[in-house]
Every structure is written in C-alpha cells, then in structure tokens.
Amino acid sequence: MSETSPDYSALRVIGWPWPGPPELPAWQELMAAHPQARPARVIEQHRSGYVVADAPEASIKAESPPEWQRPPGFKKRTSAAQERAAVGDWVLMEGKRIVALLPRRTAIKRAAAGEHYQQQVIGANIDAVFIVCGLDADFNPRRIERYRLLVGSGGAEPVVVLTKADTGADVPGAVAALVELAAQKVAVRAVNAKDPQSVSALAPWLGAGQTVVLVGSSGAGKSTLTNTLLGEQRMRTGEVRDNDSRGRHTTTYRSLMTLPSGACVIDTPGMRELKPTGEEALADGGFADIEALAAQCRFRDCSHGAEPGCAVRAAIEAGEVDPARVANYFKLRDEVAGAADKLAMRLAQKAETRVAGKTPPKRPVEKRRR
C-alpha cells in the first residue's frame, strides 16, 4: 500500500467516485483532519478483521487498533453493526491501521436474522444492485419485490437480472410477470450467466469506476455471473437441487473484485431471510402506486377489506393491479412497521444508556518504570 499522496487514478479503478480528490465536504473534512492518512477501500470483511486496498492487486490486512483507540465505526462495544465498516466502504489508513471511516454515499442493508434487532450492511458505496433470480424454481416475483424494497431506501439503482435464460424457461412470461417493475423504470434483463455475449446486456451498469453488488438466493447464479464478468473461474460454483432449484452457499463471505471493464463487483452469500430494517419507504421501494391508491380510499383508516369506497379493492376488481402484489404489499408494510418499532426501541435504549453515564472502555493506565 502506498505511503505517498493518494494515487486517484488507481483509486478510481477500485471504485473511487471522482477522478481526483473527494467532492463531498464530509470526506474532505476527515481527510484534512488526518493529513498523513490515505484512502483505501474495504474489499473483504471477516470476523477477525478487514482486507483493504488502495489500488488493484494491492491489498493488505488492516490492523485493528486497541479498543480505546478505535475510530467511530470500529468500536464493537459502542458501535452498532451497521455503523462499522463493511465491504465497499472507504476508510483512511495510516500505515496498516484504519484511522477513520468515510461516510457512505449509498448502502443496502437488511435486518439480521435472529430475535434481537440488528442491521446488517450488505454493500456500501454502490451504484447499482443486481437482484439475481434464476428462471427456474427460484423465480419468485414476490421475493424480487422484497429485494426491491430493501434496495429502494439505500440510494443505489436496482436492476433485476434473470439468469438461466438458456434453460428453455419462459422468458417473455417471466418478464411479463414483472411488468410493474418496468412501469417503475426498473431495468429487467434476462441472461445466460455463462455466456459473455449474453451478459454484455449488463454493460450500462459496469462502466469504469462503477460498483455493483449482486444479491439473490443460493443457486440463483451470482457466482457464475461473477466469473463471466471477471473472465475467469475465480468464484466457486455448485449444482442446485432439482426439487427447488436452491444451491449451497458457495460464496461464504462478501468480497469486492475489479472487472476488466473497470467496474467493481461485490459478490455476496445467498440470503434465505430478507427482513426489513424499519427504515424503508414503501413508496420508494416499488409500491408507490398502491400507496397512491390507498390515499384515495374513502376512509383514512381503511383496512382494504369490506369497507365501502376502498380504492385498492376497486383497482383489484378492475384488473388494474395484481392481487398477489397487493397482498405482498400488506405483508411488507406490516413487517416494516414492526421493524420500525424495534428500531425505535433500540434507539431509546441507547439514549437511556448515554443518559445513565455509561462510557466506552478507558485507555489502560501504564505503569511507571522505576
């Protein structure tokens, strides 16, 4: 890793969003506060720490400073999981030590599995999210809508990538089932993930300096697609089960890789559970039309059941909206509301902890030498 001034041309190759110094004031302030530090990007995240890089093929394992020295975003005892660095984040390094976490431009998050509320960052500082879904038993419009909701609040562009278009699947029928996404100007592309010419349909989102993250269930074809984009068999792939087209977790951790096109791609393990964080906006997550219909109901507290003057039910009966999509909207609406309640409770607990005067671990006192 370079110990001189930042090489922005090299940083650009690993996704630096500008041709030169940062254009965001918050980034400028942090870099000014750490004049001896250089920007680097988190390309791997492990339980034991991070791997960062400031140029292609120039990665190092970042050293974790003592707990009392850690900057915001690295204090496990005092920082929430979503506030710690994740793959795609930009950090400032002094030697091999991380001294600052630069604010995220965009991110995609989910609520982590388990009973306790916790957010998990899937990818940071990304330009587009490839929602990968196989054109086999993996194809599920409702799950794609769920991904769309999670992507919608993070600031990145969603792109639906339907893989296995070479298996004799009904591609026109699948695209027609996602007509609402097309109406929202969400791109839908059907590809053969093994064929470079077919995958070239994704080129508009893979220009130099752009970063994309691949999300989808195990067996959807994320690693196969990544290998084709890389032009080499770097990611391990596996067969899917015949009964449900699900695969094993061939990708076990998130990692960022540079492509020959100059773009960066973040491959992720398959996710079986997609829980909202409570910060999602249904209107921004693909349900703006249903939200608009609900606003037209005669009663403000309409449950969209048997009440007279229900605009949502009238639209269903007129064939203007898919009843399965409306049912999914209600389900996701309740999940988001439930997660929002948990989030509010978590924030209240943190506020109470601060008021109670609990502080982070103090710097250990060194013994005097005689």
C-alpha positions in Angstrom: 0.0 0.0 0.0 1.3 3.4 -1.0 2.8 5.6 1.7 2.8 8.7 -0.5 0.0 11.0 -1.6 -3.1 9.3 -2.9 -3.0 7.9 -6.5 -6.5 8.8 -7.6 -6.2 7.1 -10.9 -5.5 3.8 -9.1 -8.3 4.5 -6.6 -10.7 5.1 -9.5 -10.1 1.6 -10.7 -11.4 0.2 -7.4 -14.5 2.5 -7.4 -13.3 5.9 -6.2 -16.3 8.1 -7.3 -14.3 11.0 -8.6 -11.3 11.5 -11.0 -9.4 13.4 -8.2 -9.8 14.5 -4.6 -13.2 13.9 -2.9 -16.1 16.2 -3.8 -18.1 15.6 -0.6 -17.4 18.1 2.2 -17.7 15.4 4.9 -15.0 13.4 3.1 -12.8 16.5 2.7 -13.1 17.3 6.4 -12.0 13.9 7.5 -9.1 13.8 5.1 -8.0 17.2 6.3 -8.2 16.0 9.9 -5.9 13.1 9.0 -3.3 14.6 6.6 -0.9 11.6 7.0 -3.7 9.1 6.1 -4.5 7.7 2.7 -7.9 6.5 1.4 -8.4 2.8 0.9 -11.4 0.6 0.2 -12.6 -2.4 2.2 -12.6 -5.4 -0.2 -13.2 -8.2 2.3 -14.8 -8.4 5.7 -14.1 -11.2 8.1 -14.9 -11.8 11.7 -11.2 -11.3 12.5 -10.9 -8.0 10.6 -10.7 -6.4 7.2 -8.8 -6.6 4.0 -8.3 -3.2 2.3 -6.8 -1.9 -1.0 -5.8 1.4 -2.5 -5.2 0.0 -6.0 -5.9 -3.2 -7.9 -3.9 -6.1 -6.6 -2.6 -4.0 -3.7 -4.5 -5.4 -0.8 -3.3 -5.7 2.8 -4.9 -7.0 6.0 -5.8 -4.0 8.1 -4.6 -4.0 11.7 -7.3 -3.4 14.4 -6.2 -0.7 16.8 -6.8 -1.2 20.6 -10.4 -0.7 21.6 -9.8 2.7 23.2 -8.0 3.9 20.1 -10.6 2.8 17.6 -12.3 5.5 15.4 -16.1 5.6 15.1 -17.3 2.6 13.1 -14.7 0.3 14.6 -15.7 0.2 18.3 -17.5 -3.1 18.6 -18.7 -2.4 22.2 -20.1 1.0 21.4 -20.9 1.0 17.7 -24.0 -0.7 16.2 -23.2 -3.3 13.5 -24.4 -1.0 10.7 -22.1 1.7 11.8 -19.0 -0.5 11.4 -17.1 -0.8 8.2 -18.5 -3.1 5.5 -17.3 -4.3 2.1 -17.4 -1.3 -0.3 -16.7 1.3 2.5 -13.9 3.8 2.1 -11.5 4.2 5.1 -8.4 6.3 5.9 -5.2 4.4 6.6 -2.0 5.3 8.4 0.3 2.5 7.6 -1.7 -0.7 8.1 -4.0 0.9 10.7 -7.5 2.3 10.0 -8.0 5.7 11.5 -11.3 6.8 10.0 -14.4 5.6 8.2 -15.6 7.9 5.4 -19.4 8.5 5.3 -21.3 6.2 2.9 -22.8 7.6 -0.3 -25.2 4.7 -0.7 -25.8 1.3 1.0 -28.0 -1.7 1.0 -29.0 -3.1 4.4 -31.2 -5.8 5.9 -32.2 -6.7 9.4 -30.0 -9.6 10.6 -31.5 -13.0 11.3 -32.4 -13.7 14.9 -34.6 -12.4 17.7 -32.7 -9.3 18.6 -32.9 -6.3 16.3 -29.7 -5.6 14.4 -28.9 -4.2 11.0 -26.5 -5.8 8.5 -24.8 -3.8 5.7 -24.7 -6.0 2.6 -22.7 -3.4 0.5 -21.6 0.2 0.8 -20.9 3.0 -1.8 -22.6 1.1 -4.6 -24.1 2.5 -7.8 -26.4 -0.4 -8.7 -27.7 -3.6 -7.1 -28.2 -6.6 -9.4 -31.1 -8.6 -8.0 -30.3 -12.0 -9.4 -33.0 -14.6 -9.8 -33.0 -17.8 -11.7 -35.5 -18.6 -14.4 -36.3 -22.0 -12.8 -38.0 -22.8 -9.5 -36.0 -19.9 -8.0 -38.1 -17.4 -9.9 -40.4 -15.6 -7.4 -41.8 -12.1 -8.2 -42.7 -11.6 -4.6 -39.2 -12.1 -3.4 -37.9 -9.8 -6.1 -40.3 -7.1 -4.7 -38.9 -7.7 -1.2 -35.3 -7.1 -2.6 -36.6 -4.0 -4.4 -37.9 -2.6 -1.1 -34.6 -3.1 0.6 -32.7 -1.5 -2.3 -35.1 1.4 -2.6 -34.1 3.2 0.5 -30.4 2.8 0.1 -29.8 5.2 -2.9 -28.5 2.6 -5.4 -30.2 1.7 -8.7 -32.0 -1.7 -8.7 -31.5 -3.9 -11.7 -33.3 -7.3 -12.0 -31.1 -9.9 -13.6 -32.9 -13.1 -14.6 -30.3 -15.9 -15.1 -30.6 -19.3 -16.7 -32.3 -17.9 -19.8 -30.7 -20.7 -21.7 -32.6 -23.5 -19.9 -35.8 -23.2 -22.0 -37.6 -21.1 -19.5 -40.5 -18.9 -20.4 -38.5 -15.6 -20.6 -41.4 -13.5 -22.0 -43.7 -14.8 -19.3 -41.3 -14.0 -16.6 -40.7 -10.5 -17.9 -44.5 -10.0 -18.2 -44.8 -11.1 -14.5 -42.5 -8.2 -13.6 -44.4 -5.6 -15.6 -44.9 -3.4 -12.6 -41.2 -3.1 -12.2 -40.9 -2.0 -15.8 -43.6 0.6 -15.1 -41.3 1.9 -12.3 -38.5 2.2 -14.8 -36.6 -0.7 -13.1 -34.4 -2.5 -15.7 -35.1 -6.2 -16.2 -32.5 -8.2 -18.1 -32.7 -12.0 -18.9 -29.2 -13.5 -19.5 -27.3 -16.7 -19.8 -24.8 -16.2 -16.9 -22.3 -18.5 -18.6 -22.2 -16.6 -21.9 -20.2 -13.3 -22.1 -22.1 -12.1 -25.1 -25.4 -12.5 -23.2 -24.0 -10.9 -20.1 -22.9 -7.9 -22.1 -26.5 -6.7 -21.7 -25.4 -5.5 -18.2 -22.7 -3.3 -19.6 -24.6 0.0 -18.9 -24.1 -0.6 -15.2 -20.5 -1.8 -15.4 -18.5 1.2 -16.6 -15.2 2.3 -15.2 -15.5 3.4 -11.6 -18.9 2.0 -11.0 -19.7 -0.5 -8.2 -22.4 -3.1 -8.3 -23.4 -5.7 -5.7 -25.0 -9.0 -6.5 -27.8 -10.2 -4.2 -30.1 -13.2 -4.5 -30.8 -16.7 -3.1 -28.2 -19.5 -3.2 -28.2 -21.2 -6.6 -29.5 -18.1 -8.4 -26.3 -17.9 -10.4 -24.4 -15.0 -8.7 -21.0 -16.7 -8.6 -21.4 -17.9 -12.2 -22.3 -14.4 -13.3 -19.3 -13.0 -11.4 -17.0 -15.5 -13.1 -18.2 -14.5 -16.5 -17.8 -10.8 -15.7 -14.3 -11.5 -14.5 -13.4 -13.5 -17.5 -12.1 -16.3 -15.3 -13.3 -19.1 -12.9 -12.4 -17.3 -9.7 -15.6 -18.0 -7.7 -16.6 -21.5 -6.7 -19.9 -22.6 -8.1 -22.2 -25.5 -7.3 -25.1 -27.5 -8.6 -28.7 -26.7 -7.5 -31.2 -29.2 -6.1 -33.7 -30.5 -8.6 -36.7 -30.1 -6.3 -36.5 -26.4 -5.5 -33.5 -25.1 -7.6 -31.8 -24.0 -4.4 -28.0 -24.3 -4.1 -25.4 -24.5 -1.4 -23.6 -21.4 -0.1 -20.6 -21.5 -2.5 -19.8 -17.9 -1.5 -19.1 -17.7 2.2 -18.2 -14.0 2.7 -18.6 -10.7 0.9 -15.8 -9.6 -1.3 -15.1 -6.8 -3.8 -13.4 -7.5 -7.1 -12.4 -5.4 -10.1 -13.6 -6.3 -13.6 -11.8 -5.9 -16.9 -14.3 -3.2 -17.7 -13.0 -1.1 -14.9 -16.1 -1.6 -12.7 -16.2 -3.3 -9.3 -18.5 -6.1 -8.3 -19.4 -7.3 -4.8 -20.4 -10.9 -4.6 -22.5 -12.0 -1.5 -23.6 -15.2 0.0 -27.1 -16.3 -0.7 -29.7 -14.9 1.7 -32.5 -17.0 2.8 -34.0 -14.4 5.1 -34.7 -10.8 3.9 -36.0 -8.8 6.9 -36.7 -5.0 6.5 -34.8 -2.7 8.8 -37.7 -0.4 9.5 -36.1 2.5 7.6 -37.7 1.5 4.3 -40.2 3.7 2.5 -42.8 1.6 0.7 -43.4 4.3 -1.9 -39.7 4.4 -2.8 -39.4 0.6 -2.6 -41.7 -0.2 -5.5 -45.2 0.3 -4.1 -45.8 4.0 -4.9 -48.9 3.1 -7.0 -50.5 1.1 -4.2 -49.7 3.8 -1.7 -51.4 6.3 -4.0 -54.5 4.1 -4.3 -54.7 3.7 -0.5 -54.7 7.5 -0.2 -57.8 7.6 -2.4 -59.9 5.4 -0.1 -63.0 6.9 1.4 -61.8 6.2 5.0 -58.4 7.2 6.1 -58.1 4.1 8.3 -59.4 1.8 5.6 -58.2 -1.8 6.0 -58.9 -2.5 2.3 -61.2 -5.3 3.2 -65.0 -4.8 3.2 -65.2 -1.0 3.7 -67.1 1.0 1.1 -65.2 3.3 -1.1 -61.9 1.3 -1.0 -59.8 2.4 -4.0 -57.4 -0.5 -3.6 -60.1 -3.2 -3.7 -61.7 -1.4 -6.7 -58.4 -1.4 -8.6 -58.1 -5.2 -7.9 -61.6 -5.9 -9.1 -61.0 -3.8 -12.2 -57.8 -5.8 -13.0 -55.6 -2.7 -12.7 -53.4 -4.2 -10.0 -52.2 -7.7 -9.2 -53.9 -9.0 -6.1 -50.8 -11.1 -5.2 -48.7 -8.0 -5.3 -51.2 -6.1 -3.1 -51.1 -9.0 -0.6 -47.3 -8.8 -0.6 -47.5 -5.0 0.0 -49.7 -5.5 3.1 -47.2 -8.2 4.4 -44.2 -6.0 3.8 -46.0 -2.9 5.2 -46.6 -4.8 8.5 -43.0 -6.1 8.6 -41.6 -2.6 8.0 -43.9 -1.2 10.8 -42.8 -4.0 13.2 -39.1 -3.4 12.4 -39.6 0.4 12.8 -40.9 -0.3 16.3 -37.9 -2.4 17.2 -35.6 0.3 15.8 -37.3 3.0 17.9 -37.0 0.8 21.0 -33.3 0.2 20.3 -32.6 3.9 19.8 -34.4 4.7 23.0 -32.3 2.2 24.9 -29.1 3.7 23.5 -30.3 7.2 24.6 -31.0 5.9 28.1 -27.6 4.3 28.2 -25.9 7.6 27.4 -28.0 9.5 30.0 -27.1 6.9 32.6 -23.4 7.9 32.0 -22.1 4.6 30.7 -18.9 5.3 28.7 -16.7 3.2 26.4 -13.7 1.4 27.9 -11.0 3.8 29.0 -7.4 3.8 27.9 -5.4 1.5 30.2 -3.1 3.2 32.7 0.5 2.5 32.0 2.7 1.5 35.0 5.6 3.8 35.7 9.0 2.5 35.3 11.3 2.7 38.3 
